[in-house]
Amino acid sequence: MAAAAAAEPVTAPGGGGCSPAGGGSVPVLFCFSVFARPSTVPHGAGYELLIQKFLSLYGDQIDMHRKFVVQLFAEEWSQYIDLPKGFLVSERCKVRLVPLQIQMTTLGNLTPSSTVFFCCDMQERFRPAIKYFGDIISVGQRLLQGARLLGIPVIVTEQYPKGLGSTVQEIDLTGAKLVLPKTKFSMVLPEVEAALAEIPGVRSVVLFGVETHVCIQQTALELVGRGLEVHIVADATSSRSMMDRMFALEVGPCYFLFPRAFQICMRVKKAISWTRQAERLVNITGVGFLHIESDMGKESSTATKPYL
């Protein structure tokens, strides 16, 4: 976790200031989200000690992948201000830890060198329960075929495979970077995070599988929270209930507060609109995937009509 402080040094008005360290402890109210917990720090404690105290009080609730700013409540202004540079706790005060907004990137065409495919829980046990399962298998096959042709890493998870079975036989996992079992909803396992860290310049994730309103949504939330662009292929994801699926696709962006970071691709061709790939001709329109013409920069695509 990283944090920022005010660029210019200022005197903390009312409730703390820059003063020489002394003996004893000072009472401090530590606020985070809707919580407020009183504690003490040594007289003269600075920024690093305050951060350590926040972690000791709220460590299980702080997303270590986000950036934060520490703020001090200023009586003079009756509101919080950014922690002054060189701040040392000299008297009773109130501080809070505030998450910074994720810096947005502009969504554009996906490029193979910065993209990873996530295939979520396409398992045999779900076949009779998930609506249009055969259709999403068909689209998933073409997505993975395109990933192999373009050299895009593929990460696959299987939800409790001992009880729910392995990935369906129709899905060819040849060349997948990872195939992992999981027992939680999100695909963002420690092994997945390590694999993403090994891929230089990864920016976008193309996500598909089941169920839309559970594992797909939770995976998307975690990936967006880590600053990645998430593209859900709408005709390659489904749920037991079409209403669950519909609302998951409709309200997904609202959860992120940054709707542009969460793009729902209503056609496969939107999820695989690669740019300047003429040097690697792909012509598999026979299965309705993607055709990139030989002229540099010119593309044409065909895709299966979604079942919406």
ABEGO torsion letter per residue (X at the ends): XBBBBBABBBBBBEGEBBBBBBBEBBBBBBBBEABBBBBBBBBGBBAAAAAAAAAAAAAAABBAABBBBBBBBBAAAGBBBBBBBGBBBABBBBBBBBBBBBBBBBBBBBBAAABBBBBBGBBAAAAAABBGAAAAAAAAAAAAAAAAAAGBBBBBBBBGAAAAEBBBAABBABGBABBBBBABABABBAAAAAAAAABBGBABBBBBEOBAABAAAAAAAAAAAAGBBBBBBAAABBBABAAAAAAAAAAAAAAAGBAAABBBBABAAAAABBBGAAABBBBAAAAGBBBBBABBGBBBBBBBBBAX
